[in-house]
């Protein structure tokens, strides 16, 4: 056998390779230079028609194509630069933003029904025992185009009225002398969309089971019910195990809070939902349903984390202080919710939207379907009840607007970038204010909100070693004070009742940070009156000028335009008065406190609150107190007084 001598020594070969020129012409030039430098004797025919040049150009072509796709794929992984819709949609949903497939139009409906009258003393009033509750989901359409339908997205409860959810009562019919029926009118939000159902049959349990709905224009999933009657609920993400729900505020639900049912007809509750799912939008605009990973038959309570089972399937496991755990599957729990199995799922959803749903005013006048609720134990006349139920009607006094096509690729990108920093959490003061105002009116009306850092008063500070009784304020970094006020039925500021605060606390608790504590407090109300005097222009009607000034001040001091801790700017009021037609000069403007009796009990030193300027004169701005407060002209018809000369 021949004796071959193989050297095991590795040669240290260093050759210059360029990595940054990734286009065809640069690949070709670099390969030619590489061959000339490192293989000058092996190949030197670089003619365009030579076989070697064919291989060089083919290699350059492959390198150019591969470089393009590598760059393209890297670019498509970045939301700011991705161009393909499926990648932008996927990246946006990874950041928590669900793209809008289509946008349905919205409008406000006037909903009516009649109730019989009853005699109380010497007056005929509506018999509110016949007042109906029209459940959300009432479907209405246009007689001209029945293909476009709208549905209400909130209950219309005619038994309750508040400043944010008012009800009008007018005489509908009389017998020539006395009213026999009254007409009740309330407003309700409605959104375009047709409601339909889709059924899926599910076999053996499967972790993160996926289902795809057939339509590509779904706007909202209304419900999901299995064949056993269990409801499945949509959540923003599978790790969220609770949803908001409401119950009617009555004594059977809460004996303490039911006394506030007149202003707060519903109580906001949290409900734990092991049966839940999330939705994802696909690139073809269809909607994908994803369920949880729980496939065990044992309930969660039997396998919650505890020292005996964390880290293994049996007890007496080693110490796992430094181990990494998946909280959803440390012992195959249902922390991400249950997975459906051996059942039939019925999805009810709304679809449709776009520009065609923008309909004109007074066109939505046909009720297609509705669910009416009433306590019939209080009804004495069933014939009248049938008349009342048959009288339900509606109309849209304003056009339905807002309908448009879904998000474009660029809109998805920008909306996702804007959505990501919020993380669906209340972090800044503005976040808490917006969340507070977002509380629906049926849970109570929050008219004014103001938030500040909690402060603790230190009263026993020492001065020169002696107890001086000095008061200082120290900020509490772990607590916030949310000052709130509401409206009564007349639109006058009042403190929120306990039921509204209960609902607000339940609502904000789902959005606050773990380390934030929120104190819901009442802001102080300071009632004021305004007196002014103006000099009118010659030949002008003094009475008309004064009335115009009073009307302007009523609008200026309208409580809807004032916020907590907003200062009074005297110079601005003077300027607004000077703009009134017929006013030559404002000679006097007096703002003073009204307290006691029908007014707020709080007095405020308006003179001290208006500091002097550098010239030693009143500065023209009346500042609010350190403790959050609001100025209110409670009775503008009597508390705004003017005269002319």
VEXTOR-420025 format. One line per 8 residues: their letters; for each residue x, y, z of C-alpha. Coordinates in Angstrom, 2 decimals, always signed. Example, Ala and Ser with C-alpha at 12.3 -4.5 7.8 and 13.67 -1.06 7.14 Angstrom:
BEGIN
as = +12.30:-4.50:+7.80 | +13.67:-1.06:+7.14
! end
This chain:
BEGIN
xxxxxxxx = +0.00:+0.00:+0.00 | +1.44:+3.44:-0.95 | +2.65:+5.59:+1.88 | +1.06:+9.02:+1.68 | +2.26:+11.93:+3.77 | -0.64:+14.21:+4.79 | +0.24:+17.40:+6.55 | -2.08:+18.25:+9.45
xxxxxxxx = -0.78:+21.79:+9.74 | -3.42:+24.43:+8.96 | -2.26:+27.17:+6.66 | -3.10:+30.65:+7.85 | -4.60:+31.99:+4.63 | -5.83:+35.59:+4.69 | -7.70:+36.94:+1.71 | -9.51:+40.25:+1.46
xxxxxxxx = -13.27:+39.85:+1.06 | -15.63:+42.82:+0.71 | -19.03:+42.46:+2.35 | -20.71:+45.78:+1.67 | -20.95:+45.96:-2.12 | -24.08:+43.89:-2.64 | -25.32:+44.86:-6.11 | -24.70:+42.88:-9.30
xxxxxxxx = -22.12:+45.24:-10.79 | -20.12:+45.30:-7.56 | -20.28:+41.51:-7.14 | -18.99:+41.11:-10.70 | -16.19:+43.65:-10.29 | -15.13:+42.20:-6.92 | -15.07:+38.63:-8.24 | -12.91:+39.68:-11.20
xxxxxxxx = -10.52:+41.53:-8.87 | -10.47:+38.57:-6.50 | -9.52:+36.19:-9.33 | -6.80:+38.51:-10.66 | -5.24:+38.95:-7.23 | -5.40:+35.44:-5.82 | -5.51:+33.27:-8.96 | -3.43:+35.15:-11.57
xxxxxxxx = -1.96:+31.99:-13.17 | -5.02:+29.74:-12.97 | -7.38:+32.02:-14.90 | -6.82:+35.25:-16.77 | -9.40:+35.25:-19.60 | -11.94:+37.90:-18.61 | -13.48:+38.35:-22.03 | -17.26:+38.85:-21.96
xxxxxxxx = -17.84:+35.63:-23.93 | -15.48:+33.40:-21.96 | -16.87:+30.50:-19.86 | -15.22:+31.88:-16.74 | -17.04:+35.20:-17.08 | -20.31:+33.30:-17.43 | -19.77:+31.68:-14.02 | -18.66:+34.99:-12.48
xxxxxxxx = -21.78:+36.78:-13.72 | -24.05:+33.92:-12.62 | -22.51:+34.07:-9.14 | -22.99:+37.86:-9.17 | -26.64:+37.40:-10.12 | -27.24:+34.91:-7.30 | -25.45:+37.17:-4.81 | -27.49:+40.19:-5.91
xxxxxxxx = -30.81:+38.32:-5.56 | -29.92:+36.84:-2.17 | -28.75:+40.20:-0.86 | -31.98:+41.81:-2.02 | -34.16:+39.23:-0.24 | -32.08:+39.36:+2.95 | -32.43:+43.14:+3.04 | -36.11:+42.89:+2.14
xxxxxxxx = -36.85:+40.39:+4.90 | -34.97:+42.43:+7.47 | -36.85:+45.53:+6.40 | -40.18:+43.69:+6.64 | -39.40:+42.82:+10.27 | -39.38:+46.51:+11.23 | -42.79:+48.16:+11.61 | -41.48:+51.56:+10.55
xxxxxxxx = -40.22:+50.23:+7.20 | -42.40:+47.19:+6.39 | -44.45:+47.48:+3.19 | -46.35:+44.22:+2.78 | -49.76:+44.38:+4.45 | -49.54:+40.94:+6.08 | -46.28:+41.91:+7.78 | -47.57:+45.32:+8.90
xxxxxxxx = -50.75:+43.70:+10.28 | -48.76:+41.03:+12.12 | -46.31:+43.53:+13.62 | -49.11:+45.90:+14.65 | -50.96:+43.13:+16.50 | -47.72:+42.10:+18.18 | -47.61:+45.64:+19.59 | -51.20:+45.33:+20.85
xxxxxxxx = -53.03:+47.21:+18.09 | -55.82:+45.41:+16.22 | -56.30:+46.94:+12.76 | -59.75:+48.14:+11.78 | -61.26:+46.12:+8.96 | -64.08:+48.53:+8.21 | -65.60:+51.46:+10.07 | -69.41:+51.59:+10.46
xxxxxxxx = -71.27:+54.87:+10.66 | -72.71:+56.00:+13.99 | -75.61:+58.22:+14.94 | -77.83:+59.23:+17.85 | -81.40:+57.95:+17.81 | -84.38:+59.57:+19.46 | -86.33:+56.67:+21.01 | -89.95:+57.20:+22.05
xxxxxxxx = -92.82:+55.41:+23.69 | -96.01:+56.46:+25.44 | -97.16:+55.76:+28.99 | -100.60:+56.33:+30.52 | -101.20:+59.17:+32.91 | -102.15:+58.91:+36.54 | -103.58:+61.40:+38.98 | -101.42:+62.45:+41.92
xxxxxxxx = -103.15:+65.06:+44.02 | -104.62:+67.46:+41.50 | -102.02:+66.88:+38.76 | -101.81:+64.29:+36.02 | -98.31:+62.84:+35.66 | -96.80:+59.95:+33.65 | -97.29:+56.54:+35.22 | -93.65:+55.42:+35.31
xxxxxxxx = -94.65:+51.86:+36.19 | -95.19:+51.50:+32.43 | -91.75:+52.89:+31.54 | -89.84:+50.35:+29.43 | -86.27:+49.16:+29.34 | -85.25:+48.76:+25.68 | -82.29:+46.40:+25.66 | -79.23:+47.19:+23.60
xxxxxxxx = -79.21:+45.57:+20.18 | -82.48:+47.09:+18.97 | -82.25:+46.92:+15.18 | -83.53:+49.78:+13.02 | -83.40:+50.40:+9.31 | -84.54:+52.82:+6.67 | -87.80:+52.26:+4.84 | -86.09:+53.52:+1.69
xxxxxxxx = -83.10:+51.14:+1.93 | -83.78:+48.19:+4.28 | -80.37:+46.66:+3.41 | -78.64:+49.19:+5.68 | -79.44:+48.55:+9.32 | -78.29:+50.06:+12.61 | -78.36:+48.65:+16.13 | -78.29:+50.39:+19.49
xxxxxxxx = -75.18:+49.77:+21.58 | -76.64:+50.72:+24.96 | -79.80:+50.12:+26.93 | -82.52:+52.77:+26.75 | -83.89:+52.86:+30.28 | -86.97:+55.05:+30.47 | -87.22:+54.55:+34.23 | -84.20:+56.75:+34.89
xxxxxxxx = -83.14:+60.24:+33.91 | -80.00:+62.23:+34.65 | -78.22:+65.31:+33.33 | -76.02:+63.17:+31.08 | -78.84:+60.81:+30.11 | -81.95:+63.03:+30.19 | -85.53:+62.07:+29.39 | -88.17:+64.40:+28.01
xxxxxxxx = -91.84:+64.11:+28.99 | -94.60:+65.72:+26.96 | -98.37:+65.30:+26.70 | -99.18:+62.89:+23.88 | -102.96:+62.55:+24.12 | -105.79:+64.02:+26.19 | -109.50:+63.48:+26.49 | -110.33:+67.13:+25.92
xxxxxxxx = -109.69:+68.11:+29.51 | -107.00:+65.93:+31.05 | -103.98:+64.14:+29.55 | -104.47:+60.41:+29.03 | -101.01:+59.52:+27.66 | -97.56:+61.07:+27.98 | -94.72:+60.72:+25.48 | -91.28:+59.77:+26.83
xxxxxxxx = -88.17:+60.45:+24.74 | -84.56:+59.44:+25.30 | -81.46:+59.30:+23.15 | -79.41:+56.21:+22.30 | -76.22:+55.62:+20.37 | -76.53:+53.41:+17.32 | -73.96:+51.90:+14.98 | -74.36:+50.47:+11.50
xxxxxxxx = -74.06:+46.74:+10.97 | -75.98:+43.59:+10.16 | -76.06:+40.87:+12.82 | -75.61:+37.24:+11.83 | -74.41:+33.94:+13.32 | -71.82:+31.34:+12.36 | -71.54:+27.84:+13.86 | -68.43:+25.72:+14.41
xxxxxxxx = -68.19:+22.14:+15.64 | -65.22:+21.45:+17.92 | -63.96:+17.95:+18.72 | -61.17:+16.95:+21.08 | -59.51:+19.72:+23.13 | -56.64:+21.52:+21.47 | -54.33:+24.09:+23.00 | -54.75:+27.55:+21.46
xxxxxxxx = -57.51:+26.33:+19.19 | -57.95:+28.59:+16.15 | -61.13:+29.28:+14.17 | -61.54:+31.65:+11.23 | -64.82:+33.45:+10.57 | -65.89:+33.50:+6.95 | -66.65:+37.20:+6.38 | -64.04:+39.84:+5.69
xxxxxxxx = -66.00:+42.85:+7.00 | -66.70:+41.93:+10.63 | -66.87:+44.96:+12.91 | -67.66:+43.38:+16.29 | -68.19:+39.97:+17.87 | -71.30:+40.23:+20.02 | -71.39:+36.81:+21.68 | -70.14:+33.24:+21.61
xxxxxxxx = -72.22:+30.46:+23.19 | -71.51:+26.73:+23.20 | -74.05:+23.93:+22.95 | -74.10:+23.58:+26.76 | -75.24:+27.18:+27.17 | -71.87:+28.47:+28.40 | -70.82:+31.92:+27.22 | -67.32:+32.62:+25.93
xxxxxxxx = -66.01:+36.16:+26.23 | -63.60:+38.21:+24.14 | -60.67:+39.76:+26.02 | -57.80:+41.93:+24.74 | -55.31:+39.14:+25.49 | -55.63:+35.63:+26.87 | -53.82:+36.43:+30.12 | -56.64:+38.82:+31.09
xxxxxxxx = -59.11:+36.74:+33.06 | -61.70:+39.40:+33.96 | -64.21:+41.49:+32.03 | -66.51:+44.36:+32.92 | -70.18:+43.58:+33.39 | -73.08:+45.50:+34.85 | -76.08:+44.69:+37.01 | -79.16:+46.73:+37.69
xxxxxxxx = -78.82:+48.79:+40.84 | -81.55:+47.41:+43.07 | -81.83:+46.10:+46.60 | -81.29:+42.49:+45.55 | -77.89:+43.38:+44.10 | -76.70:+45.85:+46.75 | -78.87:+46.97:+49.63 | -76.62:+49.93:+50.42
xxxxxxxx = -76.05:+51.37:+46.93 | -79.62:+50.80:+45.71 | -80.67:+54.06:+47.37 | -78.76:+55.87:+44.59 | -80.50:+54.00:+41.74 | -82.16:+57.20:+40.51 | -78.82:+58.71:+39.43 | -76.85:+55.46:+39.08
xxxxxxxx = -79.13:+52.84:+37.49 | -76.34:+50.26:+37.01 | -73.45:+48.98:+39.08 | -70.18:+48.11:+37.39 | -68.79:+44.70:+38.32 | -65.80:+42.56:+37.42 | -66.44:+39.02:+36.28 | -63.82:+36.27:+36.15
xxxxxxxx = -64.13:+34.39:+32.85 | -62.21:+31.12:+32.37 | -63.90:+30.71:+28.96 | -62.38:+33.43:+26.83 | -60.83:+34.10:+23.45 | -58.99:+36.80:+21.52 | -59.42:+37.95:+17.95 | -56.75:+38.56:+15.33
xxxxxxxx = -57.08:+40.20:+11.94 | -55.63:+38.33:+8.97 | -54.09:+39.95:+5.92 | -57.20:+39.13:+3.87 | -59.34:+41.00:+6.47 | -60.93:+37.85:+7.88 | -61.08:+37.44:+11.66 | -59.29:+34.63:+13.47
xxxxxxxx = -60.45:+33.41:+16.88 | -57.84:+32.04:+19.30 | -58.86:+30.21:+22.48 | -56.84:+29.39:+25.59 | -54.56:+26.48:+26.39 | -56.49:+24.84:+29.22 | -57.24:+21.25:+28.26 | -57.39:+19.75:+31.77
xxxxxxxx = -60.73:+18.68:+33.21 | -59.69:+19.75:+36.72 | -60.76:+23.25:+37.78 | -58.11:+25.91:+38.30 | -58.71:+26.04:+42.04 | -57.29:+22.55:+42.45 | -53.97:+23.31:+40.81 | -53.19:+26.90:+41.77
xxxxxxxx = -49.51:+27.65:+42.49 | -48.47:+26.60:+45.98 | -45.21:+25.46:+47.61 | -46.03:+21.81:+47.08 | -46.53:+21.86:+43.33 | -44.61:+24.74:+41.76 | -41.73:+23.26:+39.81 | -43.09:+19.80:+39.23
xxxxxxxx = -46.14:+17.59:+38.96 | -45.70:+16.06:+42.41 | -44.91:+17.41:+45.83 | -41.56:+17.35:+47.66 | -39.75:+18.85:+44.65 | -36.32:+20.47:+44.92 | -35.85:+24.15:+45.59 | -36.50:+26.21:+42.42
xxxxxxxx = -35.50:+29.65:+43.61 | -33.56:+30.44:+40.43 | -35.67:+28.53:+37.90 | -37.67:+30.16:+35.12 | -41.38:+29.42:+35.18 | -44.08:+29.89:+32.59 | -47.03:+31.10:+34.68 | -49.48:+29.72:+32.14
xxxxxxxx = -48.11:+26.18:+32.21 | -46.17:+25.60:+35.41 | -48.49:+22.65:+36.00 | -50.78:+22.74:+32.96 | -53.20:+25.27:+34.48 | -55.81:+27.22:+32.58 | -54.18:+30.59:+33.16 | -54.76:+31.46:+29.51
xxxxxxxx = -58.33:+30.25:+29.65 | -60.03:+27.03:+28.68 | -60.00:+25.44:+25.26 | -63.39:+24.34:+23.89 | -63.94:+20.61:+23.37 | -66.69:+18.31:+22.12 | -69.16:+21.12:+21.64 | -70.72:+23.43:+19.09
xxxxxxxx = -69.84:+27.14:+19.19 | -72.27:+29.74:+17.89 | -70.73:+33.13:+17.14 | -72.98:+36.15:+16.79 | -71.29:+39.10:+15.14 | -71.99:+42.33:+13.29 | -70.63:+43.00:+9.84 | -70.79:+45.78:+7.29
xxxxxxxx = -69.60:+49.34:+7.26 | -67.97:+51.77:+4.92 | -69.12:+54.93:+3.19 | -72.49:+53.48:+2.21 | -73.62:+53.41:+5.86 | -73.49:+57.22:+6.09 | -77.23:+57.85:+5.81 | -79.20:+61.08:+5.93
xxxxxxxx = -81.13:+62.41:+8.91 | -84.70:+61.24:+9.62 | -84.15:+58.06:+7.59 | -83.80:+55.44:+10.35 | -87.44:+55.10:+11.31 | -88.26:+51.40:+11.07 | -87.70:+49.11:+14.07 | -86.83:+45.64:+12.80
xxxxxxxx = -86.34:+43.95:+16.16 | -86.13:+44.88:+19.85 | -86.15:+43.36:+23.32 | -88.39:+45.13:+25.84 | -88.23:+44.59:+29.59 | -90.63:+45.72:+32.29 | -91.66:+44.64:+35.78 | -95.19:+43.42:+35.05
xxxxxxxx = -95.98:+42.94:+38.74 | -96.51:+46.72:+38.89 | -98.89:+46.74:+35.89 | -102.61:+46.90:+36.50 | -103.91:+47.12:+32.92 | -102.54:+44.60:+30.41 | -104.30:+46.32:+27.49 | -102.49:+49.52:+28.28
xxxxxxxx = -99.22:+47.58:+28.53 | -99.71:+46.18:+25.02 | -100.41:+49.71:+23.78 | -97.24:+50.95:+25.46 | -95.06:+48.21:+23.95 | -96.54:+48.76:+20.49 | -95.80:+52.51:+20.68 | -91.99:+52.22:+20.70
xxxxxxxx = -90.59:+54.26:+17.81 | -87.35:+55.95:+16.81 | -85.82:+58.45:+14.39 | -82.33:+59.83:+13.75 | -82.52:+63.65:+13.91 | -78.93:+63.96:+12.66 | -77.17:+62.12:+9.83 | -75.20:+58.95:+10.46
xxxxxxxx = -71.54:+59.77:+9.87 | -68.09:+58.24:+10.29 | -68.46:+55.25:+7.99 | -65.35:+54.54:+5.95 | -63.15:+51.74:+4.71 | -60.66:+50.01:+6.98 | -57.16:+51.10:+7.92 | -54.66:+51.49:+5.12
xxxxxxxx = -51.19:+50.04:+5.54 | -49.81:+53.43:+6.57 | -52.69:+54.01:+9.01 | -52.07:+50.62:+10.62 | -48.40:+51.49:+11.00 | -49.00:+54.92:+12.54 | -51.84:+53.72:+14.80 | -49.72:+50.85:+16.11
xxxxxxxx = -46.79:+53.17:+16.84 | -49.14:+55.52:+18.70 | -50.87:+52.64:+20.54 | -47.74:+50.96:+21.82 | -46.60:+53.61:+24.37 | -49.99:+53.61:+26.11 | -49.94:+49.88:+26.95 | -53.64:+50.24:+27.87
xxxxxxxx = -52.59:+51.63:+31.23 | -53.23:+54.91:+32.99 | -49.79:+56.36:+33.60 | -50.02:+60.14:+33.34 | -52.53:+62.46:+34.97 | -54.17:+62.97:+31.58 | -54.67:+59.19:+31.27 | -56.66:+59.09:+34.49
xxxxxxxx = -58.75:+62.12:+33.50 | -59.67:+60.59:+30.12 | -60.51:+57.24:+31.72 | -62.70:+58.97:+34.30 | -64.66:+60.85:+31.64 | -65.01:+57.61:+29.62 | -67.19:+56.02:+32.31 | -70.60:+55.50:+30.61
xxxxxxxx = -73.51:+57.57:+31.90 | -75.47:+54.52:+33.05 | -72.85:+53.97:+35.76 | -73.24:+57.56:+36.97 | -72.28:+60.92:+35.56 | -68.83:+62.34:+36.22 | -68.98:+65.95:+35.08 | -65.65:+67.26:+36.36
xxxxxxxx = -62.40:+65.53:+37.21 | -59.03:+66.74:+38.41 | -56.09:+64.70:+39.63 | -53.08:+65.67:+41.69 | -50.42:+64.06:+43.87 | -51.60:+63.11:+47.33 | -50.25:+65.34:+50.09 | -49.92:+64.74:+53.80
xxxxxxxx = -50.13:+67.60:+56.28 | -47.39:+67.90:+58.91 | -48.80:+70.00:+61.73 | -46.31:+69.54:+64.58 | -43.18:+70.95:+62.96 | -40.85:+72.61:+65.43 | -39.67:+76.19:+65.04 | -36.38:+76.93:+66.84
xxxxxxxx = -36.83:+73.80:+68.92 | -40.32:+74.80:+70.02 | -43.68:+73.38:+68.90 | -44.79:+76.15:+66.58 | -47.87:+74.54:+65.09 | -46.49:+75.12:+61.61 | -48.31:+73.28:+58.81 | -46.34:+71.89:+55.88
xxxxxxxx = -47.24:+69.58:+52.99 | -45.37:+66.45:+52.04 | -46.11:+64.66:+48.77 | -47.05:+61.01:+48.96 | -45.42:+59.41:+45.88 | -47.57:+56.27:+46.10 | -51.02:+57.89:+46.00 | -53.06:+60.15:+43.76
xxxxxxxx = -56.07:+62.28:+44.65 | -58.85:+62.23:+42.05 | -61.24:+65.11:+42.69 | -64.65:+64.69:+41.05 | -68.02:+66.36:+40.74 | -71.27:+65.50:+38.98 | -74.45:+67.18:+37.77 | -77.90:+66.95:+39.26
xxxxxxxx = -81.00:+66.76:+37.07 | -80.87:+70.56:+36.56 | -77.25:+70.59:+35.47 | -75.99:+72.04:+38.76 | -72.76:+70.74:+40.29 | -73.11:+68.22:+43.11 | -70.87:+65.71:+44.84 | -70.85:+62.20:+43.39
xxxxxxxx = -72.91:+59.68:+45.31 | -71.39:+56.52:+46.76 | -72.65:+54.30:+43.92 | -70.89:+56.37:+41.25 | -67.66:+56.31:+43.23 | -68.00:+52.54:+43.59 | -68.33:+52.17:+39.80 | -65.47:+54.59:+39.17
xxxxxxxx = -63.21:+52.73:+41.57 | -64.00:+49.39:+39.91 | -63.35:+50.87:+36.48 | -60.06:+52.63:+37.24 | -58.67:+49.65:+39.15 | -58.26:+47.78:+35.87 | -56.06:+50.48:+34.34 | -53.98:+51.83:+37.19
xxxxxxxx = -50.41:+50.72:+37.84 | -49.87:+48.23:+40.66 | -48.10:+50.80:+42.84 | -50.70:+53.55:+42.31 | -53.29:+54.22:+44.96 | -56.18:+56.50:+44.00 | -58.27:+58.45:+46.47 | -61.61:+59.53:+44.96
xxxxxxxx = -62.53:+62.80:+46.66 | -65.05:+65.62:+46.27 | -63.82:+68.91:+44.88 | -64.96:+72.08:+46.62 | -67.72:+74.13:+44.98 | -67.53:+77.91:+45.38 | -70.67:+79.70:+44.19 | -70.19:+83.23:+42.90
xxxxxxxx = -72.28:+86.12:+41.60 | -71.32:+88.75:+39.03 | -72.33:+92.40:+38.98 | -71.27:+94.82:+36.25 | -71.87:+98.31:+34.96 | -71.28:+99.55:+31.40 | -71.46:+102.85:+29.57 | -73.45:+102.47:+26.36
xxxxxxxx = -72.90:+104.17:+23.03 | -75.18:+107.13:+22.25 | -78.53:+106.28:+20.64 | -78.26:+102.59:+21.66 | -81.00:+100.85:+23.63 | -79.52:+100.51:+27.11 | -81.82:+97.68:+28.13 | -80.97:+95.61:+25.04
xxxxxxxx = -77.24:+96.23:+25.57 | -77.44:+95.04:+29.19 | -79.44:+91.94:+28.16 | -76.83:+91.11:+25.53 | -74.11:+91.46:+28.17 | -76.00:+89.18:+30.55 | -76.50:+86.57:+27.82 | -72.78:+86.66:+27.06
xxxxxxxx = -71.90:+86.19:+30.74 | -74.33:+83.27:+31.00 | -72.48:+81.56:+28.19 | -69.10:+82.55:+29.62 | -69.94:+81.08:+33.05 | -71.79:+78.04:+31.69 | -70.58:+75.27:+33.96 | -69.90:+72.99:+30.97
xxxxxxxx = -67.02:+75.33:+30.05 | -65.40:+75.38:+33.49 | -62.97:+72.91:+35.01 | -61.69:+72.27:+38.50 | -58.93:+74.71:+39.52 | -59.59:+77.05:+36.59 | -58.88:+80.67:+37.64 | -61.20:+83.62:+37.14
xxxxxxxx = -59.62:+86.10:+34.73 | -61.21:+89.47:+35.38 | -59.46:+91.13:+32.43 | -60.86:+88.53:+30.05 | -64.41:+89.14:+31.31 | -63.94:+92.90:+30.84 | -62.68:+92.28:+27.31 | -65.63:+90.05:+26.42
xxxxxxxx = -68.06:+92.68:+27.72 | -66.36:+95.40:+25.68 | -66.98:+93.37:+22.51 | -70.75:+93.45:+22.98 | -72.52:+95.66:+20.47 | -73.46:+98.98:+22.08 | -70.89:+98.86:+24.91 | -68.57:+101.86:+25.03
xxxxxxxx = -66.79:+101.10:+28.30 | -66.96:+98.76:+31.31 | -66.91:+100.90:+34.43 | -67.43:+98.26:+37.10 | -67.07:+94.48:+37.43 | -67.66:+92.90:+40.80 | -67.38:+89.17:+41.55 | -68.40:+88.05:+45.01
xxxxxxxx = -69.07:+84.87:+46.98 | -72.54:+83.37:+47.56 | -72.66:+80.80:+50.37 | -75.26:+79.22:+52.62 | -78.92:+78.45:+52.04 | -79.40:+76.99:+48.57 | -75.76:+77.72:+47.73 | -72.60:+75.85:+48.58
xxxxxxxx = -71.56:+76.07:+52.22 | -67.99:+76.97:+51.31 | -66.84:+80.58:+51.47 | -63.78:+81.82:+49.62 | -61.86:+85.05:+50.05 | -61.92:+86.37:+46.48 | -60.12:+89.58:+47.46 | -57.07:+87.82:+48.87
xxxxxxxx = -57.13:+85.35:+45.96 | -56.51:+88.23:+43.53 | -52.91:+89.32:+44.23 | -51.51:+92.74:+43.38 | -49.36:+93.27:+40.34 | -46.02:+95.12:+40.21 | -47.83:+98.47:+40.17 | -49.61:+97.70:+43.44
xxxxxxxx = -52.98:+97.23:+41.72 | -55.20:+94.19:+41.47 | -53.70:+91.81:+38.95 | -56.97:+90.87:+37.25 | -56.77:+87.12:+38.01 | -58.53:+85.38:+40.88 | -56.70:+82.15:+41.68 | -58.35:+78.99:+43.03
xxxxxxxx = -57.45:+77.55:+46.41 | -54.70:+75.03:+47.10 | -57.35:+72.38:+47.68 | -58.98:+71.72:+44.28 | -62.16:+73.75:+43.77 | -64.34:+75.11:+41.00 | -66.14:+78.44:+40.56 | -69.83:+78.12:+39.68
xxxxxxxx = -72.55:+80.65:+38.94 | -75.29:+78.41:+40.29 | -78.33:+80.50:+39.32 | -77.29:+82.65:+36.35 | -80.76:+84.16:+35.95 | -80.51:+85.86:+39.35 | -76.75:+85.87:+40.10 | -75.69:+87.90:+37.05
xxxxx = -76.75:+91.53:+37.52 | -75.99:+94.38:+35.13 | -76.83:+98.02:+34.59 | -75.88:+100.82:+32.24 | -75.41:+104.55:+32.37
! end
